[in-house]
């Protein structure tokens, strides 16, 4: 069976996985949470099914790359990790080293599978020259069925789901969501204040003292009235006139501008706290396990 690198088989594979990529994810042992290495590549078969993760064991064995069957991996995108199922350091040491220059033939894969197989899911390979049994033989010693035999000509990955089956129960993710109040502010115009000026008229009164001249003619009898005067003194003249200039004051009123006051316009910001409320929703997990033990982490 021919295996391909995922990048070579489908260059745009990231579009299928919503931009996610297995390459570069850390590989950890399930249970002990010990880091094993890093995923460096993915191998798929002719139909594009995931078969192996290529794991660089730099944290365990420097410079060694091995194959991890996809059925022995649990991918957790929530923490960007790959957890190995049942892989020990001893098994990692026994695994044949992966090299791109080495052909991935049936014999090489058998060496890989032989390390991962457990007695409970062991599948007995046989010589290609021997006939195949239609039904599983029975082990008379333990009275337990033995898995059907296979060889290089009829082997199929589906024969060993424990190695190549994607265990959906190990890869399910249930996301719980909740709503939160996000407080923000929006600035909006509430009105406009217009400040200007106009001219008002009024009648002002002022008192101005003025002077007015008038002529007063007084006729008086001198003390020496009736006394004879000489002809030289008695100078009778025709047309003799006395002129007296008469003046009076009139009020003159004018206006003059004076600064009365200044009006200063400015804005001030009043600080206040407004409390508001809104109903939010939250999803909680309901677990119905019967009497089965459940561990929550």
GISUL-V699103 format. One record per residue. N is the residue number from 1. PSI is psi in radians with two decimals (* if undefined). BURIAL is # if it has 24 or more other C-alpha atoms within 12 Angstrom, else .. D_CENTER is the distance of its C-alpha to the mean C-alpha in Angstrom with 1 decimal. Layout:
n: <N,N>
psi: <PSI,PSI>
burial: <BURIAL,BURIAL>
d_center: <D_CENTER,D_CENTER>
This chain:
n: <1,2,3,4,5,6,7,8,9,10,11,12,13,14,15,16,17,18,19,20,21,22,23,24,25,26,27,28,29,30,31,32,33,34,35,36,37,38,39,40,41,42,43,44,45,46,47,48,49,50,51,52,53,54,55,56,57,58,59,60,61,62,63,64,65,66,67,68,69,70,71,72,73,74,75,76,77,78,79,80,81,82,83,84,85,86,87,88,89,90,91,92,93,94,95,96,97,98,99,100,101,102,103,104,105,106,107,108,109,110,111,112,113,114,115,116,117,118,119,120,121,122,123,124,125,126,127,128,129,130,131,132,133,134,135,136,137,138,139,140,141,142,143,144,145,146,147,148,149,150,151,152,153,154,155,156,157,158,159,160,161,162,163,164,165,166,167,168,169,170,171,172,173,174,175,176,177,178,179,180,181,182,183,184,185,186,187,188,189,190,191,192,193,194,195,196,197,198,199,200,201,202,203,204,205,206,207,208,209,210,211,212,213,214,215,216,217,218,219,220,221,222,223,224,225,226,227,228,229,230,231,232,233,234,235,236,237,238,239,240,241,242,243,244,245,246,247,248,249,250,251,252,253,254,255,256,257,258,259,260,261,262,263,264,265,266,267,268,269,270,271,272,273,274,275,276,277,278,279,280,281,282,283,284,285,286,287,288,289,290,291,292,293,294,295,296,297>
psi: <2.27,2.39,2.56,2.64,2.46,-0.68,-0.67,-0.60,-0.73,1.63,-0.51,0.58,-0.44,-0.51,-0.60,-0.57,0.48,0.71,-0.05,2.76,2.35,-0.54,2.28,-0.17,2.49,2.50,2.22,2.64,2.36,2.29,-1.03,-0.31,0.56,2.35,2.27,-0.82,-2.56,2.48,2.16,-0.30,2.95,2.37,2.34,2.81,-2.96,-0.40,0.05,0.17,2.39,2.30,-0.75,2.62,2.30,2.04,2.19,1.96,0.72,-0.46,-0.32,-0.98,1.88,2.29,0.10,2.33,2.44,2.96,2.33,1.95,2.45,-0.47,-0.27,0.34,2.49,2.04,2.20,1.71,-0.32,-0.54,0.13,0.96,2.71,2.18,2.29,2.52,1.90,0.26,2.22,2.93,-0.62,-0.72,-0.70,-0.64,-0.58,-0.34,2.44,2.47,2.39,2.35,2.37,-0.37,-0.18,2.41,2.33,1.33,-3.10,-0.74,-0.72,-0.78,-0.60,-0.65,-0.69,-0.85,-0.60,-0.52,-0.65,-0.42,2.47,2.77,-0.57,-0.51,0.47,2.41,2.12,1.98,2.66,2.97,2.47,-0.37,-0.27,2.56,2.62,2.50,2.45,-0.55,2.81,2.28,2.85,2.26,1.87,-0.33,-0.83,-0.03,0.69,2.49,2.49,2.44,2.62,2.55,2.84,2.98,-3.05,-0.34,-0.44,0.14,2.45,2.49,-0.48,-0.23,-0.48,1.37,-0.40,-0.37,-0.61,-0.04,2.34,1.82,1.78,-0.54,-0.50,-0.15,0.17,2.54,2.16,2.04,2.31,2.30,2.70,2.70,2.47,2.63,2.17,1.92,2.30,3.02,2.53,2.15,2.17,2.66,2.18,-0.22,-3.02,2.35,2.15,2.18,2.13,-2.81,2.71,2.96,2.18,2.54,2.59,2.82,2.04,2.52,2.45,2.52,2.17,2.06,2.26,2.81,2.42,2.20,2.54,2.77,2.26,2.13,2.13,2.29,2.10,2.71,2.00,2.84,-0.49,0.49,2.44,-0.04,2.41,2.48,2.80,2.93,-0.45,-0.60,-0.62,1.40,1.73,2.08,2.48,2.29,0.37,2.27,2.47,2.22,2.27,2.12,2.29,2.27,2.67,2.73,2.42,2.51,2.40,2.12,2.24,2.83,2.57,2.31,2.38,2.58,2.15,-0.88,2.91,2.46,2.02,2.28,2.19,2.91,2.49,2.61,2.15,2.22,2.37,2.77,2.16,2.21,2.28,2.86,2.68,2.55,2.24,2.69,2.66,2.37,2.31,2.66,2.26,2.04,2.11,1.65,0.04,-2.20,0.15,2.48,2.36,2.32,2.17,2.36,*>
burial: <.,.,#,#,#,#,.,.,.,.,.,.,.,.,.,.,.,.,.,.,#,#,#,.,#,#,#,#,#,.,.,.,.,.,#,#,#,#,#,#,#,#,#,#,#,.,.,.,#,#,#,#,#,#,#,#,#,.,.,#,.,.,.,#,#,#,#,#,#,#,#,#,#,#,#,#,.,.,.,.,#,#,#,#,#,#,#,#,.,.,#,#,.,.,#,#,#,#,.,.,.,.,.,#,.,.,.,.,#,#,.,#,#,#,#,#,#,.,.,.,.,#,#,#,#,.,.,.,.,.,.,.,.,.,.,.,.,.,.,.,.,.,.,.,.,.,.,#,#,#,.,.,.,.,.,.,#,.,.,#,.,#,#,#,#,#,.,.,.,.,.,.,.,.,.,.,.,.,.,.,.,.,.,.,.,.,.,.,.,.,.,.,.,.,.,.,.,.,.,.,.,.,.,.,.,.,.,.,.,.,.,.,.,.,.,.,.,.,.,.,.,.,.,.,.,.,.,.,.,.,.,.,.,.,.,.,.,.,.,.,.,.,.,.,.,.,.,.,.,.,.,.,.,.,.,.,.,.,.,.,.,.,.,.,.,.,.,.,.,.,.,.,.,.,.,.,.,.,.,.,.,.,.,.,.,.,.,.,.,.,.,.,.,.,.,.,.>
d_center: <46.9,44.9,41.4,38.8,35.7,32.7,31.7,35.3,35.6,32.4,30.7,27.8,27.3,23.6,23.2,24.9,22.6,19.3,18.9,19.7,22.6,25.1,26.3,25.2,24.4,26.2,29.3,30.3,33.3,32.8,33.9,34.4,30.9,32.6,31.1,33.5,32.0,29.6,29.6,31.0,31.9,32.5,35.9,36.6,39.9,41.5,39.6,36.2,36.1,34.4,37.3,36.4,33.6,34.8,34.0,34.6,36.1,35.5,34.8,38.0,40.3,39.6,39.8,40.4,38.6,39.5,38.7,36.9,37.8,34.8,36.4,36.2,32.5,29.7,26.3,23.2,20.0,18.1,19.3,20.3,23.9,27.3,29.8,33.5,35.9,39.2,39.1,40.9,41.6,45.1,44.2,41.9,44.9,47.1,44.8,46.1,44.0,42.1,42.9,42.1,45.7,47.0,47.8,45.9,49.0,50.1,51.7,48.7,46.5,49.3,49.1,45.4,45.9,48.8,46.6,44.1,46.7,47.7,51.1,49.7,48.2,50.6,51.9,55.3,55.7,59.3,61.4,61.1,64.9,64.9,64.7,61.7,62.2,61.1,60.3,59.0,61.9,62.4,62.5,65.8,65.2,62.1,62.5,58.9,57.8,57.0,54.2,55.6,56.5,55.2,55.8,54.2,55.4,53.9,50.9,47.7,44.3,44.4,47.4,45.1,42.0,41.4,40.7,39.2,38.0,34.3,34.4,32.0,32.2,30.9,28.0,26.8,23.4,22.8,19.3,19.1,16.5,16.2,15.0,13.8,14.4,11.7,14.0,13.9,16.9,18.5,21.4,24.3,28.0,30.4,33.6,35.6,38.4,41.1,43.5,46.7,50.4,53.6,57.3,59.6,63.4,65.8,69.5,70.3,73.8,75.6,79.1,81.1,84.7,87.1,90.7,93.3,96.8,100.0,103.6,106.0,109.7,112.0,115.7,117.5,121.3,121.8,124.0,126.7,126.9,130.5,131.5,133.2,131.5,133.0,132.8,130.4,128.0,128.3,126.5,126.1,123.4,122.4,118.7,117.3,113.6,111.0,107.3,104.5,100.8,98.6,94.8,92.1,88.3,85.6,82.0,79.4,75.7,72.6,68.9,66.8,63.0,61.6,58.0,57.5,53.8,50.3,47.4,44.0,40.8,37.4,34.2,33.0,29.7,30.2,27.6,27.3,25.1,24.7,24.2,23.0,22.6,21.4,22.2,19.5,20.2,20.0,21.5,24.1,26.0,29.6,31.8,35.4,37.2,40.7,42.4,40.4,38.8,35.0,33.0,29.4,27.3>
